[in-house]
Amino acid sequence: MPAAPISVATLAAMKTRGERITCLTCYDASFARLLDAAGLDVLLVGDSLGMVLQGHSTTVPVTVDQMAYHTACVARGRSHALLIADLPFLACATPELALINAGRLMQEGGAQVVKLEGGANMVEAVRRLTEQGVPVCAHLGLLPQSVNRIGGYRFQGRDPDSAQTIRQDALALQEAGASLLVLECVPAALAEAITRSLTIPVIGIGAGAGCDGQVLVLHDMLGLSPRSPRFSRDFLKGRGAVSEALAAYVAAVRAGSFPGTEETPY
């Protein structure tokens, strides 16, 4: 019998059992089929498509229309992995707007979970969404949609005050009903402490090996980006096919060998 499709309950059970969660970004049906066949647990339709597909310097120009389109493309290619879609810049300016836009990503795009960036300012949006049956993945640490405010892509939580804020925001988002949390570009020790303190799964990117799972931008882990971040790894290097690279990534995450010390800057 084929394995049952992944759900948020599946990921919660994986955290309980200590099984690492594998996730990559995905933007089209062809790659969705490849990632699904490789055994990825989660496909994330990230607003990173603004940079890796559209050529923008940030994710800010990405629209809800574009996210719904790419989510629908991925949905047509997947059959097993959980499908998460990003709510783009200003899509959650109010809780009601978040609900409308989440509805579009789920009804038009086929998303099973929506992801939003932000801490305390997003608690009411998370609560409103979950009250209406929308599973939410929160996102803390480096917030790419806020790059113009923070002045660049910098690691977060490196001083005691900002680290404490991230800890408090993580607990508040969990209490508001978030089913998952992505931690991006925070010190490994902080990420591990937050992962242990939460009951929901935590997926890291540039946050060390102590999280419940890992996510990378697909184009980075295939060595297709002109400047991949230092926390990434080129899994296609030395391999003859994309399918081999994907299998290597899944194996490395599940074994705990990715990220290694060389991919853990802080």
C-alpha positions in Angstrom: 0.0 0.0 0.0 1.3 3.5 -0.8 2.2 5.7 2.2 -0.5 8.0 3.4 -0.1 11.7 2.4 1.7 13.9 4.9 -0.4 16.1 7.1 0.4 18.5 9.9 -0.5 15.7 12.3 2.1 13.5 10.6 4.8 16.2 11.2 3.8 16.5 14.8 4.1 12.7 15.2 7.6 12.9 13.6 8.7 15.4 16.1 7.5 13.2 19.0 9.4 10.2 17.5 12.5 12.3 16.9 12.3 11.8 13.1 13.7 14.7 11.1 11.5 16.6 8.7 12.6 17.2 5.1 11.5 20.3 3.2 12.5 22.2 0.0 10.9 25.1 -1.9 9.1 24.2 -5.1 7.5 26.3 -7.7 6.2 24.1 -10.6 4.6 20.7 -11.3 7.8 19.1 -12.8 9.9 19.7 -9.8 6.9 18.8 -7.5 6.9 15.3 -9.1 10.6 14.9 -8.6 10.5 16.1 -4.9 7.5 13.9 -4.2 9.3 10.9 -5.7 12.4 11.7 -3.6 10.4 11.4 -0.4 10.3 15.0 0.7 7.9 15.5 3.6 7.1 19.1 2.8 7.0 21.2 -0.4 7.1 25.0 0.3 5.9 27.3 -2.4 8.0 30.2 -1.2 7.8 33.8 -2.2 11.5 33.3 -2.8 10.2 32.7 -6.4 10.4 36.4 -6.7 14.2 36.1 -6.5 15.0 32.7 -8.1 12.4 32.8 -10.8 11.5 36.4 -11.5 14.9 38.0 -10.9 14.0 40.5 -8.3 16.5 41.4 -5.6 13.9 40.8 -2.8 10.6 38.9 -2.2 8.7 42.1 -1.8 7.3 42.4 -5.4 5.6 39.0 -5.2 1.8 39.1 -5.3 -1.0 36.9 -4.0 -2.0 36.2 -7.6 1.5 34.9 -8.4 1.6 32.8 -5.2 -1.8 31.2 -6.1 -0.6 30.4 -9.6 2.6 28.7 -8.6 0.9 26.9 -5.7 -1.6 25.5 -8.2 1.2 24.3 -10.4 2.9 22.5 -7.5 -0.4 21.0 -6.3 -0.9 19.4 -9.7 2.5 17.7 -9.4 2.5 16.4 -5.8 0.6 13.5 -4.4 2.3 12.8 -1.0 4.2 15.7 0.5 2.5 18.4 2.5 2.0 21.6 0.5 2.7 24.9 2.2 2.4 28.3 0.5 3.7 31.7 1.6 1.5 34.6 2.2 3.5 37.4 0.5 4.3 40.9 1.5 1.3 42.8 3.0 -1.0 39.8 2.5 -1.5 39.7 6.3 -1.7 43.5 7.0 -4.9 42.7 9.0 -6.3 39.5 10.3 -9.2 39.7 7.9 -6.9 40.3 4.9 -4.9 37.3 6.0 -8.0 35.2 6.0 -9.1 36.3 2.5 -5.6 35.7 1.1 -5.2 32.4 2.8 -8.5 31.3 1.4 -7.2 32.1 -2.1 -4.0 30.1 -1.7 -6.0 27.1 -0.4 -9.1 27.3 -2.7 -7.4 28.5 -5.9 -3.9 27.1 -5.3 -4.6 23.9 -3.3 -2.3 24.8 -0.4 -2.8 22.7 2.8 -1.0 25.1 5.1 -0.2 28.9 4.7 3.0 30.5 6.0 3.4 34.0 7.3 6.3 36.0 8.5 6.3 37.9 11.8 6.2 37.6 15.6 3.9 39.4 18.1 2.4 41.4 15.3 1.1 38.3 13.6 -0.5 36.6 16.7 -4.0 37.9 16.0 -3.8 36.9 12.3 -2.7 33.4 13.3 -5.5 33.1 15.8 -8.1 34.3 13.2 -6.8 31.8 10.6 -6.7 28.8 12.9 -10.2 29.6 14.3 -11.4 29.2 10.7 -9.6 25.9 10.2 -6.6 27.2 8.3 -3.3 25.5 9.4 -0.5 28.0 9.8 3.2 27.8 9.6 4.8 30.8 11.4 8.2 32.2 10.4 10.7 33.9 12.8 14.3 35.1 12.7 15.3 36.6 9.4 12.2 37.9 7.8 12.9 38.4 4.0 9.7 40.5 3.5 11.1 43.0 6.1 14.5 43.3 4.3 13.9 47.0 3.6 13.3 47.7 7.2 16.2 45.7 8.7 18.6 46.8 6.0 19.7 43.5 4.5 19.8 39.8 4.9 21.4 39.5 8.4 21.4 36.8 11.0 19.0 37.6 13.9 18.9 36.8 17.6 22.6 37.2 18.2 22.2 39.4 21.2 20.3 38.6 24.4 17.4 41.0 23.9 16.6 40.0 20.3 17.0 36.3 21.2 14.5 36.6 24.0 12.1 38.4 21.7 12.3 35.5 19.3 11.7 33.0 22.1 8.7 34.9 23.3 7.3 35.3 19.8 7.7 31.6 19.2 5.6 30.7 22.3 3.0 33.3 21.5 2.6 32.0 17.9 2.2 28.4 19.2 -0.4 29.5 21.7 -2.3 31.4 19.0 -2.6 28.1 17.1 0.4 27.8 14.7 1.0 24.2 13.6 4.6 24.7 12.5 7.4 27.2 12.8 10.3 28.1 10.4 13.4 29.6 12.1 15.6 31.4 9.6 19.2 32.6 10.2 19.4 32.4 14.0 22.2 31.0 16.1 22.1 27.2 16.4 21.9 27.2 20.2 18.9 29.6 20.1 17.2 27.5 17.5 17.7 24.3 19.4 16.4 25.8 22.7 13.3 27.0 20.9 12.8 23.7 19.3 12.9 21.9 22.6 10.6 24.4 24.3 7.8 24.1 21.7 5.4 21.2 21.1 5.0 22.1 17.4 7.6 21.1 14.8 10.4 23.6 14.1 12.0 23.7 10.6 15.3 25.5 10.3 17.1 27.3 7.5 20.5 28.6 8.5 19.6 27.7 12.1 21.9 24.7 12.8 21.1 21.0 13.2 19.0 21.2 16.4 15.7 21.8 14.7 13.1 19.2 14.0 13.7 19.5 10.2 15.4 21.5 7.5 14.4 23.6 4.5 16.5 25.1 1.7 15.7 27.0 -1.4 15.6 24.4 -4.2 17.9 26.5 -6.5 20.5 26.9 -3.8 20.8 23.2 -3.0 21.1 22.4 -6.7 23.9 24.9 -7.1 21.8 27.0 -9.5 21.9 30.3 -7.6 24.7 32.7 -8.5 25.4 33.3 -4.8 24.1 30.6 -2.5 24.0 31.4 1.2 26.7 30.0 3.3 24.3 27.8 5.3 23.4 25.9 2.1 25.1 23.0 0.3 25.3 22.1 -3.4 23.9 18.6 -3.4 24.1 18.3 -7.2 27.9 18.7 -7.2 29.5 15.4 -8.0 26.2 13.7 -8.9 24.8 13.0 -12.3 21.1 13.8 -11.9 18.8 16.1 -10.0 17.0 13.0 -8.6 20.3 11.9 -7.0 20.8 15.3 -5.5 17.4 15.3 -4.0 17.9 11.8 -2.6 21.2 12.9 -1.0 19.5 15.9 0.6 16.8 13.8 2.1 19.3 11.3 3.4 21.5 13.9 4.9 18.7 15.7 6.7 17.3 12.5 8.1 20.7 11.3 9.2 21.5 14.6 10.8 24.6 15.2 8.7 23.1 18.4 7.2 23.6 21.0 8.2 27.2 20.3 9.3 29.5 22.7 11.1 30.6 24.3 7.8 26.9 25.2 7.2 26.3 26.6 10.7 27.8 30.1 10.8 26.6 30.9 14.3 
